[in-house]
Amino acid sequence: MGSVSIDTDLIAGAEELLAALKSQQPLTSANRVALLRQVDKIRCGLQGPAEAMNFQGTHVSLGPFAPCRTAGRGILTLACDKNMFTPVMNALVEHHVFDHVPAEGKTIGLDELASKIGWESTVLVRFINVVLIQGILEETEPRVYKHSASSIAFREDKMRSYYQLGSWSVPSWWKVSDYLKTHAPEDLYDNLKSPFAWSRGAEGKTYYQLLEEDTAFSDVWHKGMAQAAPFNPVLGMFPFRDMRAAVEAEPDRAFVVDVGGGRGNALVDMMRECSGSFGAPMVLQDMKEVLQGDDPVRIEGVQVMPHDFYNEQPVKNAHIYYTRKVMHNYYDEKCRTILGPIVDAMGPTSRLLFGDMILPESAKPGDDALPFCMDLRMLMIGGTERSEPQWKALLDSVDLVIVKIWRLPGAPHQATIEAKLRGN
């Protein structure tokens, strides 16, 4: 996503924070809030667009109120600087505000910017103020703006799409309490009765059926998921390039079959690492409407194959079968149904790789919030993240054994799980 330069003000702020912490003065309500504000200022100075996206995706509250404990009291307070960020960003993105702020460090005044998008200046400034406190845009002088390191990326379609995801899914969170009051406990494990579907008055359909029915938003979703790749990486774990000798020895076997692979972003990454496919087929499988819709998938060197993963796997004895962010969409019973055809197609040396998250078994202050927030997001659509013991239990139930869990350095909850047939 690019580097962010560290200026002298940021260093001075960090030194000021360190000095305050070393002062050994007792924490009062006032200085605790001041210290937290200083921490937030440093964070905003350090973050780039990817970090801003991650922070807002995992640390904003999901309803109109957020618990505030900064003063040592468990009161509820309106946290407009956090929970209004996503809808504010969505409005600015949809009205192309970031496109009209010049690139290359140039500035634009509030009145001119408002005129370009057809808003009143007095309205636009109220939206901009919310993003300024999160390090999105910079105010060089009163009512004059330029891009910050975090905001420049919102001129790109993929980054814009990521924030538009919120406009489609966030309202369901506001109804989750009512869902839990009105549904039997077992309903939560039925992806046809998910909280998301219920909130839309569409029980009987899965999240992904609803997604593909909304063709305009489906395009936004796929682009947004591509932008989220830094938080769901393909590379840096399992060493695909080390498969060269095995693949070149048996090039008639598919190198990788990406099952439920969307628009093929994972295969593109793998081929980039391997400088190709070692002479063997690369196969992308997903539903026909995903691969052959209004914008058909075409990737050089990749065979695009419409396939419903509940049916027999047509590609037999591949070197690698790969699923990325598929299993977390479902609970174990449904996962076993999906895995059955793949297991039946595997040969003695085939590997099944899961590009998925490993949910920590405990949570402590300061831990990365992403896996726990993602687990709640999956709850909303009928799925779950899994801990290492839960992964082992699931794979054992379909006669697979884990060969190795390849964890991402610096983010051990991100992993590629390598599995093989039991007894091979």
Rosetta blueprint (number, residue, H / E / L):
1 M L
2 G L
3 S L
4 V L
5 S L
6 I L
7 D L
8 T H
9 D H
10 L H
11 I H
12 A H
13 G H
14 A H
15 E H
16 E H
17 L H
18 L H
19 A H
20 A H
21 L H
22 K H
23 S L
24 Q L
25 Q L
26 P L
27 L L
28 T L
29 S H
30 A H
31 N H
32 R H
33 V H
34 A H
35 L H
36 L H
37 R H
38 Q H
39 V H
40 D H
41 K H
42 I H
43 R H
44 C H
45 G H
46 L H
47 Q L
48 G L
49 P H
50 A H
51 E H
52 A H
53 M H
54 N H
55 F H
56 Q H
57 G H
58 T H
59 H H
60 V L
61 S L
62 L L
63 G L
64 P L
65 F L
66 A E
67 P E
68 C E
69 R L
70 T L
71 A L
72 G L
73 R L
74 G L
75 I E
76 L E
77 T E
78 L L
79 A L
80 C H
81 D H
82 K H
83 N H
84 M L
85 F H
86 T H
87 P H
88 V H
89 M H
90 N H
91 A H
92 L H
93 V H
94 E H
95 H L
96 H L
97 V H
98 F H
99 D H
100 H H
101 V L
102 P L
103 A L
104 E L
105 G L
106 K L
107 T L
108 I E
109 G E
110 L H
111 D H
112 E H
113 L H
114 A H
115 S H
116 K H
117 I H
118 G L
119 W L
120 E L
121 S H
122 T H
123 V H
124 L H
125 V H
126 R H
127 F H
128 I H
129 N H
130 V H
131 V H
132 L H
133 I L
134 Q L
135 G L
136 I L
137 L L
138 E E
139 E E
140 T E
141 E E
142 P L
143 R L
144 V E
145 Y E
146 K E
147 H L
148 S L
149 A L
150 S L
151 S L
152 I H
153 A H
154 F H
155 R H
156 E L
157 D H
158 K H
159 M H
160 R H
161 S H
162 Y H
163 Y H
164 Q H
165 L H
166 G H
167 S H
168 W H
169 S H
170 V H
171 P H
172 S H
173 W H
174 W L
175 K L
176 V H
177 S H
178 D H
179 Y H
180 L H
181 K H
182 T H
183 H L
184 A L
185 P H
186 E H
187 D H
188 L H
189 Y H
190 D L
191 N L
192 L L
193 K L
194 S L
195 P H
196 F H
197 A H
198 W H
199 S H
200 R L
201 G L
202 A L
203 E L
204 G L
205 K L
206 T L
207 Y H
208 Y H
209 Q H
210 L H
211 L H
212 E H
213 E H
214 D L
215 T H
216 A H
217 F H
218 S H
219 D H
220 V H
221 W H
222 H H
223 K H
224 G H
225 M H
226 A H
227 Q H
228 A L
229 A H
230 P H
231 F H
232 N L
233 P L
234 V L
235 L L
236 G L
237 M L
238 F L
239 P L
240 F H
241 R H
242 D H
243 M H
244 R H
245 A H
246 A H
247 V H
248 E H
249 A H
250 E L
251 P L
252 D L
253 R L
254 A L
255 F L
256 V E
257 V E
258 D E
259 V E
260 G L
261 G L
262 G L
263 R L
264 G L
265 N H
266 A H
267 L H
268 V H
269 D H
270 M H
271 M H
272 R H
273 E H
274 C H
275 S L
276 G L
277 S L
278 F L
279 G L
280 A L
281 P L
282 M E
283 V E
284 L E
285 Q E
286 D E
287 M L
288 K H
289 E H
290 V H
291 L H
292 Q L
293 G L
294 D L
295 D L
296 P L
297 V L
298 R L
299 I L
300 E L
301 G L
302 V L
303 Q E
304 V E
305 M E
306 P E
307 H L
308 D L
309 F L
310 Y L
311 N L
312 E L
313 Q L
314 P L
315 V L
316 K L
317 N L
318 A L
319 H L
320 I E
321 Y E
322 Y E
323 T E
324 R E
325 K L
326 V L
327 M H
328 H H
329 N H
330 Y L
331 Y L
332 D H
333 E H
334 K H
335 C H
336 R H
337 T H
338 I H
339 L H
340 G H
341 P H
342 I H
343 V H
344 D H
345 A H
346 M L
347 G L
348 P L
349 T L
350 S L
351 R E
352 L E
353 L E
354 F E
355 G E
356 D E
357 M E
358 I E
359 L L
360 P L
361 E L
362 S L
363 A L
364 K L
365 P L
366 G L
367 D L
368 D L
369 A L
370 L H
371 P H
372 F H
373 C H
374 M H
375 D H
376 L H
377 R H
378 M H
379 L H
380 M H
381 I H
382 G L
383 G L
384 T L
385 E L
386 R E
387 S L
388 E H
389 P H
390 Q H
391 W H
392 K H
393 A H
394 L H
395 L H
396 D H
397 S L
398 V L
399 D L
400 L E
401 V E
402 I E
403 V E
404 K E
405 I E
406 W E
407 R E
408 L E
409 P L
410 G L
411 A E
412 P E
413 H E
414 Q E
415 A E
416 T E
417 I E
418 E E
419 A E
420 K E
421 L E
422 R L
423 G L
424 N L
